[in-house]
Amino acid sequence: MDTTRRKRCTTLVVTLGLLPAAVAVAADQPVVQTAEEMVVTASRTEERPIDLPMDTQVIGRETIEQSGATTVGELLGTHVTGHLQKYSGMNTAVGLRGFRTEAHGEDIAGHVLLLIDGHRAGTGNAAKINLDRIERVEVIKGPSSALYGSAAMGGVVNLITKKGDGPLGGSIGGEYGSFDSYKGLLSAGGEVNERFRFHATTSTEGIDDYDDPTFGRVYNSGEEKTNVGGNFVYTFSDRHELRLGGNYADLMGEYPDWQDLDGDFNPNPYTAYRRDFAPDTDKSNGYTDLEYNGDFFAGRVHWKGLVYYLYDKNQYNYGQIDKDADRSKQVDESLGTDHQVSWRTSDWNTLLTGFTLESMERESSAWMEYAPQTPYSPGLDYDNQAVFVQDSLDLLDNRVNLIAAARYDRFEMATEQGETGEYEGFRGRSESYDHVSPKLGASVKFFDEMLRLRANIGEGFRSPTADQLAADYRHWGTRYVGNPDLDPETSQTYDLGFDLFRGPLTFKAGYFHTDFEDKIMRQSFLDSGVETVSFTNGGDAEIDGFEFGLEWDAAATLELPFGASFWSNMTVNTTMEDEETGEDLTYISDYELKSGLNLSHGDLGAQLTHVLVGPQQVDNYDRYPYTTSELGSFNYWDLTLRCKIAGSWEVKASVLNLFDQEVEWVRGYLMPERNYRIGLTYTF
């Protein structure tokens, strides 16, 4: 992208993002306040979950605090069914309905989208985001590209941060555990006065090399993390509100490796871990955003505007004592603005319309023996302009709910020389294309909202990357050529389900079917005697399965003298087939079951969770040519206990992997054996 056009785009994004602030004192109608029972992700507007055709899974703050999870990846791995790829070295991809995030760089190159407060998180790596600032997590399964664009094929995970609601106060705490794990946390927030509230958190944590249940010490598996962030909210009146938020995480992690016993330069999994090789990664991540909310015309029109900056760094150091000697680095920086206006045209109809502008730039670099080198992949520019519209109908006294939505996306992408070195024969190219994503949903409620039937049909898509479209260069003797005729990967999904709400018991069941088309595949061939790599569309697939959910307030049903609740989520994938080869797709489990029991009495609380993951086909990289093999099922239990003392103190203890079982989310990456944590927090 030329400099002049980038400056124009940047100026336009900033101007449009700050426009709401300019009118923040001008209108005179009240702001719609968020109610605790409302959700926002499924329709981009605040709605009761039962009034939406699609199911929303919500993980609330109490559940987050009771869990032993420290990152978003760990939390979703315990509570949400869908494939999780958790590696050692702070790398976790989150899956929904057979698709997953891209955890190595571009979040828009994945098939599940991570959001923070409604905008892109800037990463698909769920291990980068800790839970200290997260108020709740909303998960929508199924295609959501009609509202959120590229990558929202398998679904959307929206991380909603704390805004400082409630009395002014704070907390300070510390934690220590197995493998010399530690954490220190300081947070403060609340309502300073009737106009200003805030919430801010800073923490530092780390862990040394851990042990797995089978092979002992996993050398080079340590991590160090520092995190700081917050939200500052100013209410001009009961009509206008501005929020300034942000977060920065400095993340350093080592990366374990298996020994090479036969000297062929290939590691031999399930032998022993190397001690003499210490590669590590710097996976720093950050963002800042400015959000405006305001109401007009007696509350019938609501305007939400966002401007945001995203930063994501992935630097790999290749095991030298001096980390600056040999390393590669990619830095993604994004600037975006997102606006939406919802208009309550009548008591039974709401019209939503809006647009998104985003610009992302990647810089790539590499060094070897302190000398700058040409990086493995080039830099890139990515521009996206989108408009979306949605109409929501609540008919027959709100017993019938209909939603129709569509989004138009236009993309322009270009490749650039790396920050270091030069690609041989590099020719800068720019390619553009557009795409339309529709969605339709309907639900009907019976018997005073005791029974709901729901159905949805929609399309999701994943944009080609810049190098897949516009590459043209040589590196290490291989020529890389993009294919300007590539189509985006698409999925067409329909799902049917019903939900029962009977006092303290909720039961949900559904069936989904997905046709995955135009998968982008890498192809290698000789062109005039030169090894050439390009890309093509192909590899259609079919995925379908059943999903179940249960929530039961046992204390209310059984009239127990203490609190007791049980929840369980289950997915059974009945079809996951590559239509061309007839083989099962990789990295999709046959079934998953995730359950939990919460107990409380006075100042005491406990949570016991269980995770069962069925067998799956995975890639086996032991030898070339690569093959597939089956990764067997596994399960584990976590237990967390909490006790409040004298009102202001709380002791928290966790036993993770309670029964010391072998846990392997990814072949060759065994997770820690039974381990313990204990922490003390003072609230003021």
C-alpha positions as CSV (number, residue, x, y, z in Angstrom):
1,M,0.0,0.0,0.0
2,D,1.4,3.4,-0.9
3,T,2.2,5.9,2.0
4,T,-0.4,8.5,0.8
5,R,-3.3,6.0,0.8
6,R,-2.3,4.6,4.2
7,K,-2.3,8.1,5.7
8,R,-5.7,8.8,4.2
9,C,-7.0,5.5,5.6
10,T,-5.5,6.2,9.0
11,T,-7.0,9.7,9.1
12,L,-10.4,8.4,8.1
13,V,-10.4,5.7,10.8
14,V,-9.4,8.1,13.6
15,T,-11.8,10.7,12.5
16,L,-14.8,8.3,12.3
17,G,-13.7,6.7,15.6
18,L,-13.6,10.0,17.5
19,L,-16.8,11.4,15.9
20,P,-19.1,10.1,18.7
21,A,-17.0,12.0,21.3
22,A,-17.7,15.2,19.5
23,V,-21.5,14.8,20.0
24,A,-21.3,13.3,23.5
25,V,-22.7,16.4,25.1
26,A,-25.3,17.2,22.5
27,A,-28.1,14.8,22.8
28,D,-30.8,14.5,25.5
29,Q,-32.1,11.0,25.7
30,P,-31.1,8.3,28.2
31,V,-28.5,5.6,27.6
32,V,-29.7,2.0,27.7
33,Q,-28.0,0.3,30.7
34,T,-26.7,-3.2,30.4
35,A,-28.7,-5.6,32.6
36,E,-26.9,-8.6,34.1
37,E,-29.2,-11.1,32.3
38,M,-28.5,-9.5,28.9
39,V,-26.1,-10.8,26.2
40,V,-24.7,-8.7,23.4
41,T,-22.6,-10.9,21.1
42,A,-25.2,-12.8,19.1
43,S,-27.1,-9.8,17.8
44,R,-24.6,-6.9,18.6
45,T,-27.4,-5.5,20.8
46,E,-28.4,-6.1,24.4
47,E,-31.0,-8.9,24.4
48,R,-32.3,-11.6,26.8
49,P,-30.7,-14.9,25.7
50,I,-34.1,-16.5,25.3
51,D,-35.2,-13.8,22.8
52,L,-32.4,-14.8,20.4
53,P,-32.7,-17.7,17.9
54,M,-29.1,-18.7,18.5
55,D,-27.8,-20.2,21.8
56,T,-25.3,-18.1,23.8
57,Q,-23.1,-19.8,26.3
58,V,-22.1,-17.4,29.1
59,I,-19.2,-18.0,31.5
60,G,-19.7,-15.5,34.4
61,R,-17.3,-13.9,36.7
62,E,-18.1,-16.2,39.6
63,T,-17.3,-19.2,37.5
64,I,-14.1,-17.6,36.3
65,E,-12.9,-16.9,39.8
66,Q,-13.8,-20.4,41.0
67,S,-11.9,-22.1,38.2
68,G,-8.2,-22.7,38.4
69,A,-7.7,-21.2,34.9
70,T,-5.3,-18.4,34.4
71,T,-5.8,-17.8,30.6
72,V,-8.8,-17.7,28.3
73,G,-7.5,-20.9,26.6
74,E,-7.5,-22.8,29.9
75,L,-11.0,-21.5,30.8
76,L,-12.5,-22.5,27.4
77,G,-10.8,-25.8,27.5
78,T,-12.6,-26.6,30.7
79,H,-16.1,-25.2,29.9
80,V,-16.7,-25.0,26.2
81,T,-16.9,-28.0,23.9
82,G,-14.9,-27.7,20.7
83,H,-11.4,-28.7,19.7
84,L,-8.6,-27.1,21.8
85,Q,-4.9,-27.2,20.7
86,K,-2.8,-26.4,23.7
87,Y,0.9,-26.5,23.3
88,S,3.7,-25.9,25.7
89,G,5.2,-22.4,25.2
90,M,2.1,-20.3,25.4
91,N,0.3,-21.3,22.2
92,T,-3.4,-22.2,22.4
93,A,-5.9,-22.4,19.5
94,V,-9.6,-22.5,20.4
95,G,-12.0,-24.6,18.4
96,L,-15.8,-24.5,17.8
97,R,-17.7,-27.0,15.6
98,G,-14.6,-28.3,13.9
99,F,-12.9,-24.9,13.2
100,R,-10.3,-23.1,15.3
101,T,-8.5,-19.9,15.7
102,E,-5.1,-19.1,14.1
103,A,-2.7,-19.0,17.1
104,H,0.6,-18.1,15.3
105,G,-0.2,-14.6,13.9
106,E,-3.1,-13.2,11.9
107,D,-6.3,-13.7,13.9
108,I,-8.3,-13.1,10.7
109,A,-6.5,-16.1,9.1
110,G,-8.3,-18.4,11.6
111,H,-11.7,-20.0,11.5
112,V,-13.0,-18.8,14.9
113,L,-12.8,-15.2,16.0
114,L,-11.7,-13.8,19.3
115,L,-13.2,-10.5,20.3
116,I,-12.6,-8.1,23.3
117,D,-15.5,-5.9,24.1
118,G,-16.9,-6.4,20.6
119,H,-13.8,-5.7,18.5
120,R,-11.0,-8.0,17.2
121,A,-8.6,-9.1,19.9
122,G,-5.7,-8.9,17.4
123,T,-4.6,-12.5,18.2
124,G,-6.0,-16.0,17.8
125,N,-3.8,-17.3,20.6
126,A,-6.0,-17.7,23.6
127,A,-3.0,-18.3,25.8
128,K,-2.0,-14.7,25.5
129,I,-5.1,-13.3,27.3
130,N,-5.3,-13.7,31.1
131,L,-8.6,-13.6,33.0
132,D,-7.9,-10.9,35.6
133,R,-9.9,-8.2,33.7
134,I,-12.6,-10.5,32.2
135,E,-16.1,-10.0,33.6
136,R,-17.7,-12.6,31.5
137,V,-17.2,-14.6,28.3
138,E,-19.9,-15.0,25.7
139,V,-19.6,-17.9,23.1
140,I,-21.6,-18.1,19.9
141,K,-21.3,-21.4,18.0
142,G,-21.9,-21.4,14.3
143,P,-21.2,-18.9,11.5
144,S,-21.3,-15.3,12.5
145,S,-19.7,-13.6,9.5
146,A,-22.9,-11.8,8.8
147,L,-22.1,-9.5,11.7
148,Y,-18.3,-10.0,12.3
149,G,-16.7,-10.8,8.9
150,S,-13.7,-13.0,8.2
151,A,-12.7,-15.9,10.6
152,A,-16.2,-16.1,12.2
153,M,-16.9,-19.5,10.6
154,G,-17.0,-21.9,13.6
155,G,-18.2,-19.1,15.9
156,V,-17.2,-16.1,18.0
157,V,-15.8,-15.8,21.5
158,N,-16.3,-12.3,23.0
159,L,-14.4,-11.4,26.1
160,I,-16.2,-8.7,28.0
161,T,-14.0,-6.7,30.4
162,K,-14.7,-5.2,33.9
163,K,-16.0,-1.6,33.8
164,G,-15.8,-0.7,37.5
165,D,-19.5,-1.1,38.4
166,G,-20.2,-1.1,42.1
167,P,-18.6,0.5,45.2
168,L,-15.0,1.8,45.1
169,G,-12.5,-0.8,46.3
170,G,-9.7,-3.0,45.3
171,S,-7.7,-6.2,46.1
172,I,-4.1,-7.4,46.5
173,G,-3.2,-11.0,46.3
174,G,-0.5,-13.6,45.8
175,E,-0.3,-17.2,44.8
176,Y,2.3,-19.9,44.9
177,G,2.3,-23.5,43.7
178,S,3.9,-26.5,42.1
179,F,6.9,-26.1,39.8
180,D,7.7,-22.8,41.6
181,S,4.6,-21.2,40.0
182,Y,3.8,-17.7,41.4
183,K,1.4,-14.8,40.8
184,G,1.0,-11.4,42.2
185,L,-2.1,-9.3,41.5
186,L,-3.2,-5.8,42.3
187,S,-6.6,-4.4,41.2
188,A,-8.8,-1.5,42.0
189,G,-12.0,0.1,40.7
190,G,-15.5,1.2,41.2
191,E,-17.7,4.2,41.0
192,V,-15.7,7.3,42.1
193,N,-18.8,9.5,41.7
194,E,-22.1,9.5,39.7
195,R,-20.2,10.3,36.5
196,F,-16.8,8.4,36.7
197,R,-16.0,4.8,37.3
198,F,-13.0,2.7,36.5
199,H,-11.3,-0.7,36.8
200,A,-7.6,-1.3,36.6
201,T,-5.5,-4.5,37.1
202,T,-1.8,-5.3,37.0
203,S,-0.2,-8.7,37.6
204,T,3.0,-10.7,37.3
205,E,3.2,-14.5,37.1
206,G,5.5,-17.3,36.1
207,I,6.3,-21.0,36.3
208,D,9.5,-23.0,36.0
209,D,9.8,-26.3,34.0
210,Y,7.0,-28.6,34.9
211,D,6.7,-32.4,35.1
212,D,4.3,-34.6,33.1
213,P,2.9,-37.9,34.5
214,T,4.9,-40.1,32.2
215,F,8.3,-38.7,31.2
216,G,9.2,-36.5,34.1
217,R,10.7,-33.1,33.8
218,V,9.6,-31.2,30.7
219,Y,12.7,-29.1,30.2
220,N,12.3,-25.6,28.7
221,S,8.6,-25.2,29.6
222,G,8.9,-22.2,31.8
223,E,6.8,-19.0,31.4
224,E,6.9,-15.4,32.6
225,K,4.0,-12.9,32.2
226,T,3.4,-9.3,33.1
227,N,0.0,-7.8,32.5
228,V,-1.5,-4.3,33.0
229,G,-4.8,-2.9,31.8
230,G,-8.0,-1.2,32.7
231,N,-11.2,0.7,31.7
232,F,-12.1,4.3,32.5
233,V,-15.7,5.2,32.0
234,Y,-17.2,8.7,32.0
235,T,-20.9,9.3,31.9
236,F,-21.7,12.8,30.7
237,S,-25.4,12.4,31.7
238,D,-27.9,9.6,31.6
239,R,-27.7,9.9,27.8
240,H,-24.0,9.7,26.9
241,E,-21.1,7.6,28.0
242,L,-17.4,7.3,27.0
243,R,-15.1,4.4,27.8
244,L,-11.3,4.4,27.4
245,G,-9.7,0.9,27.8
246,G,-6.6,-1.0,27.0
247,N,-4.2,-3.8,28.0
248,Y,-0.6,-4.7,27.5
249,A,0.8,-8.2,28.2
250,D,4.6,-8.9,28.1
251,L,4.8,-12.7,27.6
252,M,7.9,-14.8,27.5
253,G,7.8,-18.6,27.2
254,E,10.2,-21.4,26.6
255,Y,9.6,-24.2,24.2
256,P,10.3,-27.9,25.0
257,D,11.7,-30.4,22.5
258,W,12.1,-34.1,22.4
259,Q,15.6,-35.7,22.0
260,D,16.9,-36.9,18.7
261,L,18.0,-40.4,19.5
262,D,18.9,-41.7,16.1
263,G,20.8,-38.6,14.9
264,D,18.6,-37.8,11.8
265,F,17.8,-34.3,13.0
266,N,14.3,-35.2,13.8
267,P,13.0,-35.3,17.4
268,N,11.7,-38.7,18.6
269,P,8.4,-38.1,20.5
270,Y,7.7,-40.1,23.7
271,T,11.4,-40.7,24.5
272,A,13.0,-38.0,26.7
273,Y,13.1,-34.2,26.6
274,R,16.2,-32.2,25.6
275,R,18.0,-30.3,28.3
276,D,20.6,-28.6,26.0
277,F,18.3,-26.6,23.8
278,A,16.4,-23.6,25.1
279,P,14.3,-21.9,22.4
280,D,11.9,-19.3,23.7
281,T,9.3,-16.9,22.5
282,D,8.3,-13.3,23.1
283,K,4.5,-13.1,22.4
284,S,3.6,-9.7,23.7
285,N,0.2,-8.4,22.9
286,G,-1.8,-5.2,23.6
287,Y,-4.6,-3.0,22.6
288,T,-6.3,0.3,23.4
289,D,-9.9,1.3,22.5
290,L,-12.3,4.2,22.8
291,E,-16.0,3.4,23.0
292,Y,-19.0,5.7,22.9
293,N,-22.6,4.8,23.7
294,G,-25.6,7.2,23.4
295,D,-29.3,7.2,23.0
296,F,-31.5,9.5,20.9
297,F,-35.2,10.0,20.2
298,A,-36.6,8.8,23.6
299,G,-34.3,5.8,23.6
300,R,-35.4,4.4,20.3
301,V,-32.1,5.0,18.6
302,H,-28.8,3.8,20.1
303,W,-25.4,4.6,18.6
304,K,-22.3,2.7,19.6
305,G,-18.9,3.8,18.2
306,L,-15.5,2.2,18.6
307,V,-12.0,3.1,17.5
308,Y,-9.2,0.7,18.4
309,Y,-5.5,0.0,18.0
310,L,-4.2,-3.6,18.2
311,Y,-0.6,-4.8,18.7
312,D,0.6,-8.4,18.4
313,K,4.2,-9.5,18.5
314,N,5.5,-13.0,17.9
315,Q,9.3,-13.4,18.2
316,Y,11.1,-16.7,18.2
317,N,14.6,-17.2,19.6
318,Y,16.3,-20.3,18.5
319,G,18.1,-21.5,21.6
320,Q,21.3,-19.4,21.7
321,I,22.4,-18.1,25.1
322,D,22.2,-14.6,23.7
323,K,18.6,-14.3,22.5
324,D,19.6,-11.5,20.0
325,A,21.9,-13.8,18.1
326,D,19.3,-15.9,16.2
327,R,15.7,-14.9,16.1
328,S,12.7,-14.1,13.8
329,K,10.0,-11.6,14.5
330,Q,6.6,-10.6,13.3
331,V,4.7,-7.6,14.5
332,D,1.1,-6.9,13.5
333,E,-0.4,-3.5,14.1
334,S,-4.0,-2.7,13.4
335,L,-6.1,0.4,13.4
336,G,-9.9,0.1,13.2
337,T,-13.2,1.7,13.8
338,D,-16.6,0.1,14.2
339,H,-19.9,1.9,14.3
340,Q,-23.5,0.6,14.7
341,V,-26.9,2.3,15.0
342,S,-29.8,0.3,16.3
343,W,-33.3,1.8,15.8
344,R,-36.3,0.5,17.7
345,T,-38.8,1.2,14.9
346,S,-41.7,-0.3,16.9
347,D,-42.3,-2.5,19.9
348,W,-41.8,-5.5,17.7
349,N,-39.0,-4.5,15.3
350,T,-35.4,-3.4,15.7
351,L,-33.2,-2.4,12.8
352,L,-29.4,-2.5,13.2
353,T,-26.9,-1.1,10.6
354,G,-23.3,-0.2,10.8
355,F,-19.8,-0.3,9.2
356,T,-16.3,-1.4,10.0
357,L,-13.0,0.0,8.7
358,E,-9.7,-1.8,9.5
359,S,-6.1,-1.5,8.4
360,M,-3.4,-3.9,9.5
361,E,0.3,-3.9,8.7
362,R,2.8,-6.7,9.4
363,E,6.5,-6.2,9.7
364,S,8.7,-9.3,9.6
365,S,12.4,-9.6,10.3
366,A,15.1,-12.2,11.1
367,W,18.7,-12.4,12.4
368,M,21.3,-15.2,12.3
369,E,24.5,-14.9,14.2
370,Y,23.7,-11.2,14.8
371,A,23.4,-10.5,11.1
372,P,20.1,-9.4,9.5
373,Q,18.5,-12.1,7.3
374,T,15.5,-12.3,5.0
375,P,12.6,-13.5,7.1
376,Y,10.7,-16.7,6.3
377,S,7.5,-14.8,5.3
378,P,7.2,-11.2,4.0
379,G,5.5,-8.2,5.4
380,L,1.9,-7.5,4.5
381,D,-0.8,-4.8,4.3
382,Y,-4.4,-5.7,4.9
383,D,-7.4,-3.3,4.5
384,N,-11.0,-4.2,5.1
385,Q,-14.2,-2.1,4.6
386,A,-17.5,-3.6,5.6
387,V,-21.1,-2.7,6.0
388,F,-23.7,-4.8,7.8
389,V,-27.4,-4.7,8.4
390,Q,-29.7,-6.8,10.7
391,D,-33.5,-6.8,11.3
392,S,-35.0,-8.3,14.4
393,L,-38.7,-9.1,14.7
394,D,-40.5,-10.0,17.9
395,L,-43.9,-11.2,16.9
396,L,-47.1,-12.6,18.6
397,D,-46.4,-10.9,22.0
398,N,-42.7,-11.9,21.8
399,R,-43.4,-15.6,21.3
400,V,-41.8,-15.6,17.8
401,N,-38.3,-14.1,17.3
402,L,-36.8,-13.7,13.8
403,I,-33.4,-12.3,12.9
404,A,-32.1,-11.7,9.3
405,A,-28.6,-10.2,8.8
406,A,-26.1,-9.7,6.0
407,R,-22.6,-8.2,5.7
408,Y,-20.6,-6.9,2.7
409,D,-16.8,-7.1,3.0
410,R,-14.2,-5.6,0.7
411,F,-10.6,-6.5,1.1
412,E,-7.3,-5.1,-0.4
413,M,-4.1,-6.9,0.4
414,A,-0.5,-6.5,-0.5
415,T,2.9,-8.1,0.3
416,E,6.0,-6.1,1.2
417,Q,9.7,-6.7,1.6
418,G,10.7,-7.7,5.1
419,E,12.1,-5.3,7.6
420,T,15.5,-7.0,7.2
421,G,17.1,-8.6,4.1
422,E,15.6,-8.7,0.6
423,Y,13.7,-11.4,-1.2
424,E,15.1,-12.3,-4.5
425,G,13.0,-11.1,-7.4
426,F,10.5,-9.5,-5.1
427,R,7.6,-7.9,-7.0
428,G,5.1,-6.1,-4.9
429,R,1.5,-6.9,-5.8
430,S,-1.8,-5.8,-4.5
431,E,-5.0,-7.8,-4.9
432,S,-8.6,-7.1,-3.9
433,Y,-11.9,-8.9,-3.7
434,D,-15.3,-8.7,-2.0
435,H,-17.7,-11.1,-0.3
436,V,-21.3,-11.1,1.1
437,S,-22.3,-13.2,4.1
438,P,-26.0,-13.8,5.0
439,K,-27.7,-15.3,8.0
440,L,-31.3,-16.1,9.1
441,G,-32.6,-17.3,12.5
442,A,-36.0,-18.0,14.0
443,S,-37.2,-19.2,17.4
444,V,-40.7,-19.9,18.9
445,K,-41.5,-20.0,22.6
446,F,-44.3,-22.1,24.2
447,F,-45.8,-22.5,27.7
448,D,-44.8,-19.2,29.2
449,E,-41.3,-19.5,27.9
450,M,-40.7,-23.0,29.3
451,L,-40.0,-24.4,25.8
452,R,-38.1,-22.8,22.9
453,L,-37.6,-24.2,19.4
454,R,-34.8,-22.6,17.4
455,A,-33.3,-22.8,13.9
456,N,-30.5,-21.0,12.1
457,I,-28.9,-21.0,8.7
458,G,-26.0,-18.9,7.7
459,E,-22.6,-18.5,6.0
460,G,-19.2,-18.0,7.4
461,F,-16.0,-17.2,5.5
462,R,-12.2,-17.0,6.0
463,S,-10.3,-14.5,3.9
464,P,-7.2,-15.6,2.0
465,T,-4.0,-14.1,3.4
466,A,-1.9,-11.5,1.6
467,D,0.8,-14.0,0.7
468,Q,-1.8,-16.5,-0.6
469,L,-3.2,-13.8,-2.9
470,A,-0.3,-11.5,-3.8
471,A,3.1,-13.1,-3.1
472,D,5.7,-13.1,-5.9
473,Y,9.3,-13.7,-4.7
474,R,12.1,-16.3,-4.2
475,H,13.5,-17.4,-0.9
476,W,16.0,-20.2,-0.2
477,G,15.7,-21.3,-3.8
478,T,11.9,-21.6,-3.8
479,R,9.6,-19.3,-5.6
480,Y,6.4,-18.2,-3.9
481,V,3.5,-17.1,-6.1
482,G,0.1,-16.0,-4.9
483,N,-3.0,-16.9,-6.7
484,P,-5.1,-13.7,-7.4
485,D,-8.1,-15.9,-8.4
486,L,-8.4,-17.5,-4.9
487,D,-11.9,-17.5,-3.4
488,P,-12.4,-17.2,0.4
489,E,-13.0,-20.4,2.3
490,T,-16.7,-20.6,3.1
491,S,-19.0,-22.7,5.3
492,Q,-22.8,-23.1,5.0
493,T,-24.3,-24.2,8.3
494,Y,-27.8,-24.9,9.5
495,D,-28.7,-25.9,13.1
496,L,-31.9,-26.9,14.8
497,G,-32.5,-27.2,18.5
498,F,-34.8,-26.9,21.5
499,D,-34.4,-25.6,25.0
500,L,-36.3,-26.5,28.2
501,F,-36.5,-24.0,31.1
502,R,-38.2,-25.6,34.1
503,G,-37.5,-23.6,37.3
504,P,-34.0,-24.5,38.5
505,L,-33.4,-26.8,35.5
506,T,-32.3,-25.8,32.0
507,F,-31.7,-28.4,29.2
508,K,-30.5,-27.6,25.7
509,A,-30.2,-29.9,22.7
510,G,-29.3,-29.2,19.1
511,Y,-28.1,-30.6,15.8
512,F,-25.8,-28.8,13.3
513,H,-24.7,-29.5,9.8
514,T,-21.8,-27.7,8.0
515,D,-20.7,-27.8,4.4
516,F,-17.1,-26.5,4.2
517,E,-16.1,-25.4,0.7
518,D,-13.2,-23.9,-1.2
519,K,-10.5,-24.8,1.4
520,I,-7.3,-23.0,0.5
521,M,-4.6,-25.6,-0.1
522,R,-0.9,-25.2,-0.6
523,Q,0.5,-26.8,-3.8
524,S,4.2,-27.4,-4.8
525,F,5.4,-27.9,-8.4
526,L,8.3,-27.3,-10.7
527,D,8.0,-24.3,-13.0
528,S,10.9,-24.1,-15.5
529,G,12.9,-26.3,-13.2
530,V,12.3,-24.0,-10.2
531,E,10.6,-25.3,-7.0
532,T,7.4,-23.2,-6.8
533,V,4.8,-22.9,-4.1
534,S,1.3,-21.5,-4.7
535,F,-2.3,-21.9,-3.5
536,T,-5.5,-23.2,-4.8
537,N,-9.1,-23.8,-3.7
538,G,-10.2,-27.4,-3.1
539,G,-10.9,-29.9,-0.4
540,D,-14.6,-29.7,0.4
541,A,-15.7,-31.2,3.7
542,E,-18.8,-32.1,5.8
543,I,-19.2,-31.7,9.5
544,D,-22.2,-32.4,11.6
545,G,-23.0,-33.3,15.2
546,F,-25.2,-32.9,18.3
547,E,-24.8,-30.5,21.1
548,F,-26.3,-30.8,24.6
549,G,-26.2,-28.5,27.7
550,L,-27.5,-28.9,31.2
551,E,-27.7,-26.5,34.1
552,W,-29.3,-27.6,37.4
553,D,-29.7,-25.7,40.7
554,A,-29.7,-28.8,42.9
555,A,-30.0,-26.8,46.1
556,A,-33.3,-25.3,45.0
557,T,-34.7,-28.6,43.7
558,L,-33.7,-30.6,46.8
559,E,-34.1,-27.8,49.3
560,L,-30.6,-28.3,50.5
561,P,-29.2,-26.2,53.4
562,F,-26.2,-25.2,51.2
563,G,-25.6,-24.1,47.7
564,A,-25.2,-26.8,45.0
565,S,-25.4,-26.5,41.2
566,F,-24.4,-28.8,38.4
567,W,-23.6,-28.0,34.7
568,S,-22.6,-30.1,31.8
569,N,-21.9,-29.5,28.1
570,M,-21.5,-32.2,25.5
571,T,-20.8,-32.4,21.8
572,V,-20.9,-35.6,19.7
573,N,-19.5,-35.2,16.1
574,T,-21.2,-37.7,13.9
575,T,-19.7,-36.7,10.6
576,M,-16.3,-35.0,10.0
577,E,-15.3,-36.1,6.5
578,D,-13.1,-34.8,3.7
579,E,-15.5,-35.3,0.7
580,E,-12.6,-35.7,-1.7
581,T,-10.7,-38.4,0.1
582,G,-13.5,-39.9,2.3
583,E,-11.1,-39.7,5.3
584,D,-11.9,-38.2,8.7
585,L,-10.8,-34.6,9.2
586,T,-7.9,-34.0,11.6
587,Y,-8.2,-32.3,14.9
588,I,-11.8,-32.9,15.6
589,S,-12.7,-35.2,18.5
590,D,-15.4,-37.8,18.2
591,Y,-17.0,-36.4,21.4
592,E,-16.3,-34.0,24.2
593,L,-17.9,-33.8,27.7
594,K,-17.2,-30.9,30.1
595,S,-19.0,-30.8,33.5
596,G,-18.8,-29.1,36.8
597,L,-20.2,-29.1,40.3
598,N,-20.3,-26.0,42.4
599,L,-20.9,-26.1,46.2
600,S,-21.1,-23.2,48.7
601,H,-22.0,-22.6,52.3
602,G,-21.5,-19.3,54.0
603,D,-17.9,-18.2,53.3
604,L,-16.9,-21.6,51.9
605,G,-17.0,-22.6,48.2
606,A,-15.8,-25.4,46.0
607,Q,-15.8,-26.2,42.3
608,L,-15.0,-29.6,40.8
609,T,-14.7,-29.9,37.0
610,H,-14.3,-32.8,34.7
611,V,-13.1,-32.8,31.1
612,L,-13.4,-35.8,28.7
613,V,-12.0,-35.5,25.2
614,G,-12.6,-38.4,22.7
615,P,-10.2,-39.7,20.1
616,Q,-9.3,-37.7,17.0
617,Q,-7.1,-38.0,13.9
618,V,-4.0,-35.8,14.0
619,D,-1.0,-35.1,11.8
620,N,2.0,-37.2,12.7
621,Y,5.3,-35.3,11.9
622,D,7.7,-38.0,13.2
623,R,9.0,-38.8,9.7
624,Y,8.6,-37.4,6.2
625,P,6.3,-37.9,4.3
626,Y,3.9,-36.9,7.1
627,T,1.0,-39.2,8.0
628,T,-2.0,-39.1,10.2
629,S,-2.5,-41.1,13.3
630,E,-5.1,-41.4,16.1
631,L,-4.6,-39.4,19.3
632,G,-6.5,-41.4,22.0
633,S,-9.1,-40.0,24.4
634,F,-8.1,-38.4,27.7
635,N,-9.8,-36.9,30.7
636,Y,-8.9,-35.0,33.9
637,W,-10.4,-33.4,37.0
638,D,-9.7,-30.0,38.6
639,L,-10.7,-29.0,42.1
640,T,-10.7,-25.5,43.6
641,L,-11.6,-24.5,47.1
642,R,-12.3,-20.9,48.4
643,C,-12.7,-19.6,52.0
644,K,-13.4,-16.1,53.1
645,I,-12.0,-15.0,56.4
646,A,-13.1,-12.0,58.4
647,G,-14.9,-10.5,55.4
648,S,-11.8,-9.0,53.7
649,W,-9.5,-12.1,53.3
650,E,-9.9,-15.0,51.0
651,V,-7.8,-18.2,50.8
652,K,-8.0,-20.1,47.5
653,A,-6.5,-23.5,46.9
654,S,-6.5,-25.6,43.7
655,V,-5.5,-29.1,42.8
656,L,-5.2,-29.4,39.0
657,N,-5.2,-32.7,37.2
658,L,-6.5,-34.2,40.5
659,F,-5.9,-37.8,39.6
660,D,-2.6,-37.3,37.9
661,Q,-3.7,-38.4,34.4
662,E,-1.9,-38.1,31.1
663,V,-3.4,-35.0,29.3
664,E,-2.4,-34.4,25.7
665,W,-4.3,-31.7,23.8
666,V,-1.8,-31.9,21.0
667,R,0.3,-35.0,20.0
668,G,3.7,-34.8,21.7
669,Y,2.8,-32.0,24.1
670,L,2.0,-33.5,27.4
671,M,0.5,-31.2,30.0
672,P,1.6,-31.0,33.7
673,E,1.0,-33.8,36.2
674,R,-1.0,-33.3,39.4
675,N,-0.1,-29.8,40.7
676,Y,-1.2,-27.5,43.5
677,R,-1.7,-23.8,44.0
678,I,-2.6,-21.8,47.0
679,G,-3.3,-18.1,47.2
680,L,-4.3,-15.3,49.6
681,T,-6.2,-12.2,48.6
682,Y,-7.0,-9.1,50.7
683,T,-10.0,-7.0,49.5
684,F,-10.3,-3.4,50.6
